[in-house]
Amino acid sequence: MMAWLLLLVITLFSLFLSLAESISIDCGTTGSYVDSNNVTWVGDNGFVTTGKPMNNTDVVTKPINTLRYFPTGQTNCYTNIPVTKGRKNLVRTKFYYENYDGNYSPPSFDVIYDGKHRDSIEITESSENDEERFYFSELIFAPANENISVCLIRTSPSHNPFISSIEVYSFDVGMYAELGPNEGLILQERYAYGAEESISYPLDPYGRLWLPSGSEYSLSLTDLKTSAPSIDITGVSNKPPEIVMSKALSGDSLILSNMGLIPLTGLPVYLALYFSEPQSLGRTQRRSFNVFLDDTKVGSRPIVPVFGKATQVILRDVVATSGSQIVFQSTDDSVLPPIINGLELYSISNSRDGGGGGGSKPQANSAVGGLYSQSDPISLYLFFVGVTLFNNTITVIDYFCDFSL
């Protein structure tokens, strides 16, 4: 009997630890199931007491075939969502409207994470029966407690907030170390350059969704693939997945512009750029370049990507506006053009230097309302994420970033 009780305690403790590491909540349903990526999804009954569940009978794909909507109340919250206390966690909320209410009126509303970090959901169109297209919001932060809340806030009397799923992934110690204890990173964009399809769990064990951007429609850009048998990412604190570092986009005088829905007045941002040299260079070959966010240099010296190894440069607390540009400039001794493997751009909520998210409605920053699609063709431009997030396999609703060559 004692052995059985001990086994039960160990099993329950292991389940608690696994939930603290990651949890996936299928909103509007009960029970649990395991998806094709071996992710266990649980129903939302234990996390919310308000709202109404809804089955979208025209949708097959889980978890977006169910949702929970909130026809009453100004604020409705999911609570007691387990997280890893003190560690950086990624929280992603998804929203698949598809005219579930028969009103043909996609809603807008706000979402607040753990009472601190606020984002705006602005669903501007139906997914047109494409189950690989959905809106989502994403936040990285370090919770002070072992449980967090996700609250949906009504911003229009005629719009009912709703939610399709909530996902939580715990990061390793040291990841996104530049983030302060009360701050949050609200996703603006995350790209895997040269990739042909989206990358997420399990290829990224931390659940980050990397959107692909390639050169299909620009003769001035080139997709590159590494010839290295493997890529060492151990020296890169944010741990971009090796598959992201295995491909790159290259072109002379790269300029990324039109920063999504960052307002004209500006927001403090966190920019992470990732590089890895895809070729084993000869003695006369050299790839060296500087990167600038407007007039601010990213990194203290020129970037010289290393073959078979990842390099990361971080810039934070610089105020970016909708007119900001990320400019790549080759150094005088460079023979080869600049490259980029991966990029992450966030607005900083509750920035230690003031401004950004938290406590006030953001200026349509973040991937919130980002529309993700697996099937849309890439454009000549590399689209930035705002309340609309899609490019190539992403389809941007409003705002884009072009490569001016």
N, C-alpha and C positions, 0 to 999 in steps of 0.2 A: 504493500500500500504506500509506504513512504517513498519507494523507488518510483512509483507511478506519479505521485505528487511532485517529486523532484523533476521528473521528466516534463510534466505539465508546466511547472514554473519556468524551466529552461526554454521550453518551446514558446511560451508567452513572452518571455524576456527577449528572445531572438526576434520574434515578430515585432515587438516594440522597437528594437534597434533598427530593423529593416525599414520600418515605417519612418523612423527618424531620419534615415539616410535618404529615402525618397518615398513619395506617395503619389498615386495617380487617382483622382476622384472623377468618376463619371457622373456628372450632375443629372438629376432627374431619373435615376434608376436605383435599383436595389441589388443586393447580392454582389458577387465578384466574378471576374473572369480573367484569363491570361490571353494577351494579344499575340500577334505573330512575332513580335520582338521580345517575347517572354516577359513583358511588363504586366504586373498584376494591377488590375483596375478594381476599385471598390465603389459601391454606391454612396450616395451623399446623405443618407438618412441620419447618420451619426454626427453630421457637421452643421446642419441647418434645420430650423424649425418653422420657417416661413416659406412662402412661395408655393407654386404649384408645379408638379412634374408634368412633362409633356413628351409623348412619343411622336417623332416626326416620321410618319408612316411612309413617306416617299424617300427616306434616306436609309441606306443599308449600313454604311460604315460606322463602326463604333470608334470613339464615344460620341460622335456628333449626331447620332440618330436619336438621342434623347437630350433634353435640356430642362432647366428649371427657370421659370419666369416669375416675376414679382408684380402682380397687378395692384397691390396696395402697399402703402408705407413709403416714407421718404428714404429710409435706409434699411437694407436687409443684408444680414451678415452670415457668412460661414465662419465657424469658430472651432477651436480645439484641433486645428490642422497641425499635425506633429512635424517638427523641424529639428535640426541639429543646432542647439543653443550655442551662440557665440561664433559659429562658423558661417562663412558665406553660403547662402542658399539662393538658388534660382527658383522663382515662382512664375509660372506661366498660366494665364487664363485664356481659354479659347471661346469663340462665339460663332456659331453657325446658324444664321437666321433662316434662310430659305423659306421665308413667308410662312413660318409655323403658325402664325396667328390669323392668316388669311386677310390681313390688312394691306398687304403690299406697301408697307411703310417701315423700312428699316429704322430702328431706334438709335438714339444716342443717349449716353449716360456716363457716369464716372465709376471708377473702381478705386478703392483705397485699400492698400496692403498694410496690415498690422497697425492701422490707425495713423500712419505716418506719411505714406508715399502714395500720391494721388495721380491718376492717369485718366485720360478721357477716351471713351469708346465712341467712335463715330462711324457707324456702319452705313455706308453710302449706297450700297447696292446688294441685290441678292447674288448668291453664288451661282445662279443659273443652272441648278441641278448638277454642278460640278463638285463632287464630294472631296476633291483634293484642294479645294479653295476654302479658306476660313480666315476669320479675323482673330488676332490675338494680341495680348499685352504681356510684357515680360519685365520682371524686376529682379535685380541681384542685391541682396542686403544681408546683414548679420543680425538675426533676431536676438533679442535680449532674453527671451524665454523659450521654453520647449514647445510652445504652441503659438500659432499666429492666427489672425483673422483675415478674411477677404470680404470686403463689404461693397455692395453695389448701391450706388447713389442715384436717385431719380433727379434728373436735371430738367425734365420737361413734363408737364402734367399729362400729356398725351402719349408719352413713351414709356413702355414697361421695360425695365432692365431684365436681362436674362443671361444665362451662362451655360455653356456646354460642358466644360471640364476645367479642372484645376490640377496642375502638376507641380511637384516640388522635387528638386534635386539638390543634394548637399555637395559642396565643393571641398576639396582638400585644403588643409592649412597652407597658407601662403598664396593662394589664388586671389587675384584682385586685391592684393595687399594694400594698394594705395587708397582703398575705400575706408573712410572713417566709420566708427561704431554706430553713429546715428544717421549715416548717409545711405542712399540707395542709388543704384544705377538703373535708369529706365531706358530700355532698348530703343535706339533709333535705327540701327542697322547692324547686320552681321553677315559678311560675305566671304565665300570661298571662291577666289578668283581662278578661272580656268576649269572649274568644276562643271559637270554637265547635269548634275541633279543635286537636290538638297541633301544635306548631311546632318544627321541627328543621332539620337540614341538608337542602337548601341555603338555606332561608329564613333560618336562622341559620348563617352560614358558619363559626362556631366549634363547631358540632356540639352545642350545648346543647339539651336537650329541655325545652321549655316546655309545661306541662300546662294545659289550659283550665279556667277556672272562670267561670260565668255566673250569671245571676239567674233562670233559668227557673222555679224553684220558690219564689221569695220575692217577694212584692209590695212589700217594703220596699227592694229592691235594683233598680238600673237599669243595663242595659248601655249604654255610650256608644261612639260611633264618631266619630273625628275628622273635622272638615270641612276640615282643612288639606290642601293638595295634597301635602305631604311633611313629614317630621319630621326636624329636625336633631339628630343624635346625636353630633356631633363633640366636644361638650364633656363627654361622659359617658364616663369612662374604661373602664367595663366593657362598653361597646358593646352594649347590648341591641338586638336587631334592630328595625328600623323597624316591622315588622308587629306586634310586641308593643306598641309605643308607640302604635299607631293605634287601639287599643280600650282601654276602661277599665270599671271597675265603680264605681258610686257609691251612697252611702247614708248617712243620718244615723247618727252614733254607731257607726261600724264597730268591732267588737271581734273580733280573731282570737285564739282560745284553743285549749287542748289541743294542746300542741306535740309531736305525734307520739309517738315512743318515747324522747324525751329523759327521762332518769331523774329521779326525785324529788330526788336529790342534786345534779343539775345538771351542765351542761357549758358551757364557753365557746363562744360562737357568733359567727358572722359573718352579719349581716343586711344585705341590699341591697334598697332599695325604689326603684322607678322611677315617674316621674310625667310626664304631658304633658297640658296643658289641651286638651280636645277641641273647645272652642267658642271663637269669637272673641267675647270678652265686651264688653258695652256698658259705658259709663262708670259706671253704677250697680251693675254686677255685680262680685262679687269672690269668689274661692274661696281660702280660707286656713285652714290647719289644722296642728295639731301631732300628732306620732306618738310614742308611748311604748312601750317594751318594759318591761313592769312599771312601775317607778318611774323608769326611765332614759329621758330624752328622746332621740329619734333626730334628729340634726341640731342645730345651735346656734340656729336660729330657725325661725319658722313656715314651712311649705311652701306656696309660691304657684306652682302649675304654670303654665308658660308655653305659650301657644298655638303649635303648630308646632315646639316644641323640647323635648328630653328633659331631665329633671332627675333626679339620682341622689343618694341619701343612704345613708351607710354607718355601721353600728354594729358594733363588734367587741369581743371580750374581756369582754362582759357574760355572766354565768352565767345561763343559762335553764334552767328545769325543766319537767317535764310540766304544771305548773300555771301557767306563764307566759302572759301575754296581750300582744298587740299592739293598742294602743288608738289610734283616730283621734278627735281632738277639734277641732271647728271653733273658730276664734278668734271673739271677740265681734264683729268687723267683717266677718265672712264672711256672704255672702248665699247662697252655693251650698254643698252638702254636700261632704264629703271624697270623693276619688277615689283609686283605685290602678290602675296599668297593669300593673306587673310586680313580682314578689317572688322573691328568692332567700334561702334560709336554709340555712346549713351549720353543722355542728359543726367545731371547729378541732382538728385532730390535731397533736400535738406543739406545743401552744400555747406561745408564748414566755413566757406568764404562768403556765405549768403547767397540767396537766390535759388531757383530751381525747385520744382516739385514741392510736395509736402505742405499741406495746409491750405493750398490755394489751387484752383483749377489750372493745370498746366496749359501752356499755349500750344495745344495739340502736338506735344512732343511725344516721342517714343513710338515703339512698334505697335502701340495700342491702336486698335482699328486697323492694324496692318492686315492686308489681304494677302494670304499666302496661296500660291497656286503651283502645282507640279507641272503644268502643261503649257503655259503661255510661252511663246517664242521670245527669245531675248531681243532687245531692241539695240539700236546703235548706241544707246546710252546705258550706263550702269545706274540703275535706279536706286535712290536713297529711300529710306523708310521714314514715314511720318506717321500720321494716322493711317497711312496707306503703305503697305509694305509688300511689294512684289516686283519681280524682275525675272526674266527668263522663265525659269520655273517660278518666277515671282512676277507678279503683274502689278505694276504700280498704278495707283489710282490717279494721283495728282502730281507728285513731285519726283524729280529725277536728278541724277547726277550724270553729267556727260563727260566723256573723255575728249578734251579739246586738244587735238594733235596738230 
